[in-house]
Amino acid sequence: MIAMQYSFTLPSDYDMGIIDRRVQEKGKLLDSHEPLDFKAYGVARRGDPLTRSAENLYAPFYVWKDTAGMADFLCSAGFAGLVASFGWPIVRNWPLVLAHEVAPGAREATFSTRQVTQLQPFTALADLRDRELRDAQAAVQKLGAVIAITALEPASWSLVRYRAYGAKPPLLPVEGHVQAYEVLHVSHPPTGR
């Protein structure tokens, strides 16, 4: 599996209803896309007390079953259309999924967080994986997350923790950079985990 995200920063006066309509029209197109484990269509609205964002963002988060599925998507007419509408994004990816918890209610997500941290040199990676797996399981079992993913990108040693909830969680993480999103739709093929 491979985690992936791109983000478009939109002008402060941008009509976010355009994004809402786009997701409503196009979100279901990937609902049965087998190479995809899930895609969460995230937005943050400038000044929204829910996401506490300083910017308008459109930032889908994906987990692909393999790199071939990711490559096919990035080479697709759908991605070309996205680029034509919003510009050429930086596509971040984390190829080592350390923890993967997707609950049966994943499609009901309404709120998510994405936290990116840098690992310190010589971090004990086996211990990190065990800790992240326990944390992801606890997020689902105790905090009500419907998706809990942690993945690692070993070239820059960045770690991403993505959590999605049916409702806003009681406390947001405080360490590392955390961006919160309203989730407009989740594509999660029926045969996915």
Helices and strands as residue ranges (DSSP letters): E 2-6, E 8-10, H 17-26, G 27-30, E 36-44, E 56-58, E 61-64, H 67-74, H 77-86, E 91-94, E 96-102, G 106-108, E 111-118, H 125-141, E 145-153, E 158-165, E 177-187
